[in-house]
Amino acid sequence: MADYSFGYGGIGSGLDISGIVTQLVAADRAPQNARLNKLESTANFKLSGLGSVTSAFNSLKTALDALQKPDALGARTISSTMLSVASGSNAPNSATDPVLTPTAGRNTPVGSYEVEVLSLATAHKLLGSGNDVETKFGAGTLRVAIGEHSVEVAVKADATLADIRSAINDAAGKHGVQAALLTSDEGHHLSVGSAKTGKDNAVSIQLVDGDSDLQSLVEGLKVQSPAADAHVSIDGLVTTSASNTITDAVPGMTLALKQAGTSRVDVKADPSGSRAAVDNFVKAYNAALKAIGTATTYNAETKTPSSLTGDAQMRGAAGQLRGVMSELLGGLAEQGLDAKTLGLQTQGHPNPDGTLILDATKFNEAMTANSAQVIAAFTGENGLAAKLNDVVKSYVGTDGALTLRTKGLNDQLKDVTRQREALDVRMDAAAKRYRTQFVALDSLMAQMTTTSSALAQQLTNLSAQTQR
């Protein structure tokens, strides 16, 4: 409450003018303040319940978005078993496949694949002959090439082999050339290689200009490891890759090659992994109904309503969810995916509240027996997820009914703030008016007091003269 005291104690009247003004303004403010408080508390009370319901609907939309994707129920398990290894390769000494490591994405075609790793991709490497540690080279220029890139490397006079290594790395390192200095009984050796595997990433070094020492250094570089692509046969079909990771031979499957040999790769449907998307949907759907129930419940014992008790929009939302879900379950039953087959049904006796129950065992069996039908029933543009999502989207999002209602309530709160500010202005004006009136009254009473005192003095003087 504003302080309307102004340090004027009522000199003429003896009245507490500041206190009186404060009380009068408070009396004027009280009914308006009560009205605004009620509007504010009502809006905040509804917003609390509306926020919980909106959050639950957003979570349901997220679950439906995920379930709607074509690969939502396409979880896979993958394993590989070595059948043989190439001559000279390492035989297995554990359960791990020494030939390759496979991974599968969603919707990878189910089946067994015989994968023969014919050869691995290798990175090109050149290794020079031994040079004395104290060897110095004359000035010159080397041209280093890798794939389509080439750079010229300047060699300074009296450069050591270490200096040449550093110069190559500085000039060609950004293109994937790696130069190193190795030491053996024969002295220092220059090693130049590619950071990338594959035949298209071969490295070459040429002498552009320089003395015979540089020429001998370049001519002494021999192939230590060839630039080669990986060759893999999958069910008799050969594919070539610049790296030892095959990603485009079978959709969704990745093969990390480790050595030459043959393995069988088995890809199977994963009902449990696929069920996760349906489980998330069921939980989110039930949470949405629960949020509406909590926001609209009425406590008969305490006679206390919730924030949205009796709210028509909440009744409509719950009814629409249950109605659409009932239709969708009926459609699944017509396709042969009833509760006994699919395991999805609404809660029955003793709490038939419209929530969903998913029998994991039955769902897994349905996915194993006819995954294509189950996937089509749930996912895609015409599946259960898409149809129910159309209903949910009408409540959330930019133009959703719950979103617009929340905006309306927040606008009410902003309007209450504006009304409070306007009320403060009116009350300040009223306080000034009251102060002006009471100050005038105080002044008048002061004048009357002065006049009364003067008259009394005159009467006293007149009485004294009469008694003489």
C-alpha positions as CSV (number, residue, x, y, z in Angstrom):
1,M,0.0,0.0,0.0
2,A,1.3,3.5,-0.8
3,D,2.3,5.9,1.9
4,Y,0.2,9.0,1.8
5,S,1.7,10.7,4.8
6,F,3.0,14.2,4.1
7,G,4.3,15.5,7.4
8,Y,1.3,17.7,8.2
9,G,-0.2,17.0,11.6
10,G,-3.3,19.2,11.5
11,I,-2.0,22.4,13.2
12,G,-5.3,24.1,13.3
13,S,-7.5,21.1,14.0
14,G,-5.2,18.7,15.8
15,L,-6.4,16.0,13.4
16,D,-4.1,13.2,12.1
17,I,-4.6,14.2,8.5
18,S,-2.1,11.7,7.1
19,G,-3.7,8.8,8.9
20,I,-7.2,9.9,7.8
21,V,-6.2,10.3,4.2
22,T,-4.5,6.9,4.2
23,Q,-7.7,5.2,5.6
24,L,-10.0,6.9,3.2
25,V,-7.8,5.9,0.2
26,A,-7.6,2.4,1.5
27,A,-11.4,2.3,1.8
28,D,-11.7,3.5,-1.8
29,R,-9.1,1.0,-3.0
30,A,-10.4,-2.1,-1.2
31,P,-13.3,-3.2,-3.5
32,Q,-11.2,-2.6,-6.7
33,N,-8.2,-4.4,-5.2
34,A,-10.4,-7.3,-4.1
35,R,-11.8,-7.6,-7.7
36,L,-8.3,-7.6,-9.2
37,N,-6.9,-10.1,-6.7
38,K,-9.7,-12.4,-7.5
39,L,-9.1,-12.1,-11.3
40,E,-5.4,-12.7,-10.8
41,S,-5.7,-15.7,-8.4
42,T,-8.4,-17.3,-10.7
43,A,-6.2,-16.9,-13.8
44,N,-3.1,-18.2,-12.0
45,F,-5.1,-21.2,-10.6
46,K,-6.3,-22.1,-14.1
47,L,-2.9,-21.6,-15.6
48,S,-1.4,-24.1,-13.1
49,G,-3.7,-26.9,-14.2
50,L,-3.6,-25.9,-17.8
51,G,0.2,-26.0,-17.8
52,S,0.2,-29.5,-16.5
53,V,-2.2,-30.7,-19.1
54,T,-0.4,-28.8,-21.9
55,S,2.9,-30.4,-20.8
56,A,1.3,-33.9,-20.9
57,F,-0.1,-33.3,-24.4
58,N,3.3,-32.1,-25.6
59,S,4.9,-35.3,-24.3
60,L,2.2,-37.3,-26.0
61,K,2.8,-35.5,-29.3
62,T,6.6,-36.2,-28.9
63,A,5.8,-39.9,-28.4
64,L,3.4,-40.0,-31.4
65,D,5.9,-38.2,-33.6
66,A,8.5,-40.9,-32.8
67,L,6.0,-43.7,-33.3
68,Q,4.8,-42.2,-36.6
69,K,8.2,-42.5,-38.2
70,P,8.5,-45.4,-40.7
71,D,11.4,-46.9,-38.8
72,A,9.8,-46.6,-35.3
73,L,9.2,-50.3,-35.1
74,G,12.2,-51.4,-37.1
75,A,14.7,-52.2,-34.3
76,R,17.2,-54.9,-35.2
77,T,19.7,-57.2,-33.6
78,I,22.8,-58.2,-35.5
79,S,25.6,-60.7,-35.0
80,S,28.4,-62.3,-37.0
81,T,30.1,-65.6,-36.9
82,M,33.4,-66.3,-38.5
83,L,33.3,-69.1,-41.0
84,S,37.0,-69.0,-42.1
85,V,40.0,-66.8,-42.2
86,A,42.4,-66.3,-45.0
87,S,45.8,-68.0,-45.0
88,G,48.2,-66.1,-42.8
89,S,45.5,-64.3,-40.9
90,N,44.9,-64.6,-37.1
91,A,42.6,-67.4,-36.1
92,P,40.0,-66.5,-33.4
93,N,40.8,-67.0,-29.7
94,S,37.6,-65.6,-28.3
95,A,33.9,-65.3,-29.1
96,T,34.5,-62.0,-31.0
97,D,34.5,-62.3,-34.7
98,P,38.1,-61.5,-35.9
99,V,37.0,-60.8,-39.5
100,L,34.5,-58.0,-39.0
101,T,32.2,-56.1,-36.7
102,P,28.7,-55.5,-38.0
103,T,26.1,-52.9,-36.8
104,A,22.5,-52.5,-38.0
105,G,20.3,-49.5,-38.1
106,R,16.5,-49.5,-38.0
107,N,14.8,-51.2,-40.9
108,T,17.9,-53.0,-42.0
109,P,16.7,-56.0,-44.2
110,V,16.3,-59.1,-42.0
111,G,18.3,-62.1,-43.2
112,S,21.6,-63.9,-43.2
113,Y,24.5,-62.6,-45.3
114,E,27.7,-64.3,-46.2
115,V,30.4,-61.7,-46.1
116,E,33.9,-62.5,-47.5
117,V,36.6,-59.9,-46.8
118,L,38.8,-60.3,-49.9
119,S,41.3,-57.6,-48.9
120,L,41.5,-54.7,-46.6
121,A,42.0,-51.1,-47.6
122,T,45.5,-49.8,-46.8
123,A,47.1,-46.5,-46.6
124,H,50.1,-45.7,-48.9
125,K,53.4,-45.4,-47.2
126,L,56.9,-44.7,-48.6
127,L,60.1,-45.5,-46.6
128,G,63.5,-44.2,-47.5
129,S,66.9,-45.8,-47.1
130,G,69.2,-45.1,-44.1
131,N,71.0,-41.8,-43.8
132,D,73.7,-40.8,-41.4
133,V,72.4,-38.6,-38.5
134,E,74.8,-35.8,-39.5
135,T,73.8,-35.8,-43.2
136,K,73.0,-32.3,-44.5
137,F,71.2,-31.6,-47.8
138,G,71.5,-28.8,-50.2
139,A,68.7,-26.3,-51.0
140,G,66.0,-27.4,-53.4
141,T,62.3,-28.0,-54.0
142,L,60.2,-31.2,-53.6
143,R,56.7,-31.7,-55.1
144,V,54.6,-33.8,-52.8
145,A,51.3,-35.1,-54.2
146,I,48.4,-37.0,-52.6
147,G,45.3,-37.8,-54.7
148,E,44.4,-34.6,-56.6
149,H,46.4,-32.3,-54.3
150,S,50.0,-31.4,-54.7
151,V,52.2,-28.8,-53.0
152,E,55.8,-27.7,-53.4
153,V,58.1,-28.1,-50.3
154,A,61.1,-25.8,-50.0
155,V,64.2,-27.4,-48.6
156,K,66.7,-24.9,-47.1
157,A,70.5,-25.3,-47.5
158,D,72.1,-27.6,-44.9
159,A,68.8,-29.1,-44.0
160,T,68.8,-32.3,-41.9
161,L,66.5,-35.2,-42.6
162,A,64.4,-33.9,-39.6
163,D,64.2,-30.5,-41.2
164,I,62.9,-32.1,-44.4
165,R,60.3,-34.1,-42.5
166,S,59.0,-31.0,-40.7
167,A,58.9,-29.0,-44.0
168,I,56.7,-31.8,-45.6
169,N,54.3,-31.9,-42.7
170,D,54.0,-28.1,-42.7
171,A,53.3,-27.8,-46.4
172,A,51.3,-31.1,-47.1
173,G,49.9,-32.1,-43.7
174,K,46.6,-30.3,-44.3
175,H,46.1,-32.6,-47.3
176,G,46.6,-35.8,-45.3
177,V,50.3,-36.4,-45.8
178,Q,52.2,-37.7,-42.8
179,A,56.0,-37.5,-42.6
180,A,58.0,-39.2,-39.9
181,L,61.6,-39.9,-39.0
182,L,62.4,-43.5,-38.1
183,T,65.7,-44.8,-36.7
184,S,67.4,-48.1,-37.4
185,D,71.0,-49.6,-37.3
186,E,71.4,-48.0,-40.8
187,G,70.6,-44.5,-39.5
188,H,67.6,-42.2,-40.0
189,H,64.9,-43.1,-42.5
190,L,62.3,-40.7,-43.9
191,S,58.8,-42.2,-43.9
192,V,56.0,-40.4,-45.9
193,G,52.5,-41.8,-45.9
194,S,48.9,-41.0,-46.3
195,A,46.5,-40.5,-43.4
196,K,43.7,-42.0,-45.6
197,T,43.3,-45.5,-46.9
198,G,42.4,-46.3,-50.5
199,K,44.1,-46.3,-53.9
200,D,43.0,-42.7,-54.7
201,N,45.1,-41.5,-51.7
202,A,48.5,-42.6,-53.0
203,V,51.5,-40.3,-52.1
204,S,54.3,-39.4,-54.5
205,I,57.4,-37.2,-54.1
206,Q,59.3,-35.7,-57.0
207,L,62.4,-33.5,-57.1
208,V,61.7,-30.2,-58.8
209,D,65.2,-28.8,-58.3
210,G,68.1,-29.6,-56.0
211,D,71.4,-31.4,-55.8
212,S,72.2,-35.1,-56.1
213,D,71.7,-35.7,-52.3
214,L,68.0,-34.7,-52.6
215,Q,67.8,-36.7,-55.8
216,S,69.1,-39.8,-54.0
217,L,66.7,-39.2,-51.1
218,V,63.7,-39.2,-53.4
219,E,64.9,-42.2,-55.4
220,G,65.5,-44.1,-52.2
221,L,61.9,-43.9,-51.1
222,K,60.3,-47.4,-51.6
223,V,56.7,-48.6,-51.1
224,Q,56.3,-49.9,-47.6
225,S,52.5,-50.2,-47.8
226,P,50.5,-49.9,-51.1
227,A,47.5,-47.6,-51.5
228,A,44.7,-50.1,-51.9
229,D,40.9,-50.3,-51.6
230,A,39.0,-52.8,-49.6
231,H,37.2,-55.6,-51.5
232,V,34.3,-57.4,-50.0
233,S,31.9,-60.0,-51.4
234,I,28.4,-60.0,-49.9
235,D,26.4,-63.0,-51.0
236,G,28.6,-63.2,-54.1
237,L,28.3,-59.5,-54.9
238,V,31.7,-57.6,-54.7
239,T,31.8,-54.1,-53.4
240,T,34.9,-51.8,-53.2
241,S,35.6,-49.2,-50.6
242,A,38.4,-46.7,-50.0
243,S,38.0,-47.4,-46.2
244,N,37.6,-50.4,-44.1
245,T,34.1,-49.4,-43.1
246,I,31.4,-50.5,-45.5
247,T,28.1,-48.5,-45.2
248,D,26.3,-48.7,-48.6
249,A,26.3,-52.4,-49.5
250,V,23.2,-53.4,-47.4
251,P,20.8,-50.6,-46.4
252,G,21.2,-49.7,-42.7
253,M,24.1,-52.1,-42.2
254,T,27.7,-51.1,-41.4
255,L,30.6,-53.5,-41.6
256,A,33.9,-52.6,-39.9
257,L,36.5,-54.8,-41.5
258,K,39.3,-56.2,-39.5
259,Q,41.0,-58.9,-41.6
260,A,40.6,-61.1,-44.6
261,G,38.2,-64.0,-44.1
262,T,34.6,-65.1,-44.3
263,S,31.8,-64.5,-41.8
264,R,28.0,-65.0,-41.6
265,V,26.1,-61.9,-40.6
266,D,22.6,-62.4,-39.1
267,V,20.1,-59.6,-38.9
268,K,16.9,-60.2,-37.0
269,A,13.9,-58.2,-35.9
270,D,14.1,-57.0,-32.3
271,P,10.5,-57.0,-30.9
272,S,11.6,-55.7,-27.5
273,G,13.5,-52.8,-29.1
274,S,10.6,-52.0,-31.4
275,R,8.1,-52.1,-28.5
276,A,9.9,-49.2,-26.8
277,A,8.2,-46.7,-29.1
278,V,4.8,-48.2,-28.3
279,D,5.5,-48.3,-24.6
280,N,6.5,-44.6,-24.7
281,F,3.2,-43.8,-26.5
282,V,1.1,-45.8,-24.0
283,K,2.8,-44.1,-21.0
284,A,2.4,-40.6,-22.6
285,Y,-1.3,-41.3,-23.5
286,N,-2.1,-42.4,-20.0
287,A,-0.2,-39.4,-18.5
288,A,-2.3,-37.1,-20.6
289,L,-5.6,-38.6,-19.3
290,K,-4.2,-38.5,-15.8
291,A,-3.2,-34.8,-16.1
292,I,-6.8,-34.0,-17.2
293,G,-8.2,-36.0,-14.3
294,T,-5.9,-34.3,-11.8
295,A,-6.8,-30.8,-13.1
296,T,-10.5,-31.5,-13.0
297,T,-11.0,-33.6,-9.9
298,Y,-13.2,-32.5,-7.0
299,N,-12.4,-33.4,-3.4
300,A,-15.7,-34.3,-1.9
301,E,-14.4,-34.6,1.7
302,T,-12.8,-31.2,1.8
303,K,-15.2,-29.8,-0.8
304,T,-12.3,-28.4,-2.7
305,P,-12.3,-28.1,-6.5
306,S,-9.2,-28.4,-8.6
307,S,-8.0,-25.7,-11.0
308,L,-10.2,-26.8,-13.9
309,T,-13.0,-28.7,-12.2
310,G,-16.1,-28.7,-14.4
311,D,-14.1,-27.2,-17.3
312,A,-15.8,-27.9,-20.6
313,Q,-12.6,-27.9,-22.7
314,M,-11.0,-30.5,-20.4
315,R,-14.0,-32.7,-20.7
316,G,-13.9,-32.3,-24.5
317,A,-10.2,-33.1,-24.7
318,A,-10.5,-36.3,-22.6
319,G,-13.6,-37.4,-24.5
320,Q,-12.0,-36.8,-27.8
321,L,-8.9,-38.8,-26.9
322,R,-10.9,-41.7,-25.6
323,G,-13.3,-41.6,-28.6
324,V,-10.5,-41.6,-31.2
325,M,-8.5,-44.2,-29.4
326,S,-11.6,-46.5,-29.3
327,E,-12.1,-46.1,-33.0
328,L,-8.4,-46.9,-33.7
329,L,-8.5,-50.0,-31.5
330,G,-11.6,-51.1,-33.4
331,G,-9.8,-50.6,-36.6
332,L,-6.9,-52.7,-35.4
333,A,-9.3,-55.5,-34.4
334,E,-10.8,-55.5,-37.9
335,Q,-7.2,-56.0,-39.2
336,G,-6.8,-59.0,-36.9
337,L,-4.8,-57.1,-34.4
338,D,-7.2,-57.3,-31.5
339,A,-6.3,-57.3,-27.8
340,K,-5.7,-61.0,-27.8
341,T,-3.3,-60.8,-30.7
342,L,-1.6,-57.4,-30.3
343,G,-1.9,-57.0,-26.5
344,L,-3.1,-53.4,-26.7
345,Q,-6.4,-52.5,-25.0
346,T,-8.1,-50.1,-22.7
347,Q,-8.2,-50.5,-18.9
348,G,-11.2,-52.6,-17.9
349,H,-12.8,-53.5,-14.6
350,P,-12.4,-52.3,-11.9
351,N,-11.0,-49.0,-13.2
352,P,-12.3,-48.5,-16.7
353,D,-10.8,-45.0,-17.1
354,G,-9.9,-45.2,-20.7
355,T,-6.2,-45.6,-20.1
356,L,-4.2,-48.1,-22.2
357,I,-2.5,-51.4,-21.3
358,L,0.1,-53.1,-23.4
359,D,0.9,-56.8,-23.0
360,A,4.6,-57.0,-23.8
361,T,4.5,-60.8,-24.5
362,K,1.6,-60.6,-26.9
363,F,3.1,-57.6,-28.7
364,N,6.4,-59.3,-29.1
365,E,4.7,-62.4,-30.5
366,A,2.7,-60.3,-32.9
367,M,5.9,-58.5,-34.1
368,T,7.6,-61.9,-34.6
369,A,4.7,-63.4,-36.4
370,N,3.8,-60.5,-38.7
371,S,5.9,-57.4,-38.1
372,A,5.0,-55.8,-41.5
373,Q,1.3,-55.7,-40.5
374,V,2.0,-54.3,-37.0
375,I,4.4,-51.7,-38.4
376,A,1.9,-50.6,-41.0
377,A,-0.9,-50.4,-38.4
378,F,1.1,-48.0,-36.1
379,T,3.5,-46.0,-38.4
380,G,3.3,-43.9,-41.5
381,E,0.8,-41.4,-42.7
382,N,-2.2,-43.7,-42.2
383,G,-1.2,-45.4,-39.0
384,L,-2.6,-45.2,-35.5
385,A,0.1,-42.7,-34.5
386,A,-0.6,-40.2,-37.3
387,K,-4.4,-40.3,-36.8
388,L,-4.2,-39.8,-33.0
389,N,-1.5,-37.1,-33.5
390,D,-3.9,-35.1,-35.6
391,V,-6.1,-34.8,-32.5
392,V,-3.3,-33.9,-30.2
393,K,-1.9,-31.3,-32.6
394,S,-5.2,-29.5,-32.4
395,Y,-4.5,-28.8,-28.7
396,V,-0.8,-27.9,-28.7
397,G,1.5,-26.0,-31.0
398,T,1.3,-22.4,-32.1
399,D,-2.5,-22.4,-32.9
400,G,-3.5,-25.3,-30.5
401,A,-6.6,-24.8,-28.3
402,L,-4.6,-25.2,-25.1
403,T,-1.9,-22.8,-26.4
404,L,-4.4,-20.1,-27.3
405,R,-6.2,-20.5,-23.9
406,T,-2.9,-20.2,-22.1
407,K,-2.2,-17.0,-24.1
408,G,-5.6,-15.7,-23.2
409,L,-5.1,-16.2,-19.4
410,N,-1.6,-14.6,-19.6
411,D,-3.2,-11.7,-21.4
412,Q,-5.7,-11.4,-18.5
413,L,-2.8,-11.2,-16.0
414,K,-1.2,-8.5,-18.1
415,D,-4.5,-6.6,-18.1
416,V,-4.7,-7.0,-14.3
417,T,-1.3,-5.4,-14.1
418,R,-2.4,-2.5,-16.2
419,Q,-5.5,-2.1,-14.1
420,R,-3.4,-2.0,-10.9
421,E,-1.2,0.7,-12.4
422,A,-4.3,2.7,-13.4
423,L,-5.8,2.2,-9.9
424,D,-2.6,3.5,-8.3
425,V,-2.9,6.6,-10.5
426,R,-6.5,7.1,-9.4
427,M,-5.7,6.5,-5.8
428,D,-2.8,9.0,-5.9
429,A,-5.2,11.6,-7.3
430,A,-7.8,10.8,-4.6
431,A,-5.1,11.1,-1.9
432,K,-4.2,14.6,-3.2
433,R,-7.8,15.6,-3.3
434,Y,-8.4,14.4,0.3
435,R,-5.2,16.2,1.5
436,T,-6.3,19.4,-0.2
437,Q,-9.8,19.2,1.5
438,F,-8.4,18.4,4.9
439,V,-5.7,21.1,4.8
440,A,-8.4,23.6,3.8
441,L,-10.5,22.4,6.7
442,D,-7.5,22.6,9.1
443,S,-6.9,26.2,7.9
444,L,-10.5,27.1,8.4
445,M,-10.5,25.6,11.9
446,A,-7.3,27.5,12.7
447,Q,-9.0,30.7,11.6
448,M,-12.1,29.9,13.7
449,T,-9.9,29.1,16.7
450,T,-8.1,32.4,16.3
451,T,-11.4,34.3,16.0
452,S,-12.8,32.5,19.0
453,S,-9.7,33.3,21.1
454,A,-10.0,37.0,20.1
455,L,-13.6,37.2,21.0
456,A,-13.0,35.5,24.3
457,Q,-10.3,37.9,25.1
458,Q,-12.6,40.9,24.3
459,L,-15.3,39.5,26.5
460,T,-12.9,39.1,29.3
461,N,-11.7,42.6,28.9
462,L,-15.3,43.9,28.7
463,S,-16.2,42.0,31.9
464,A,-13.3,43.5,33.7
465,Q,-14.3,47.1,32.7
466,T,-17.8,46.5,33.9
467,Q,-16.7,45.4,37.4
468,R,-14.7,48.5,38.0
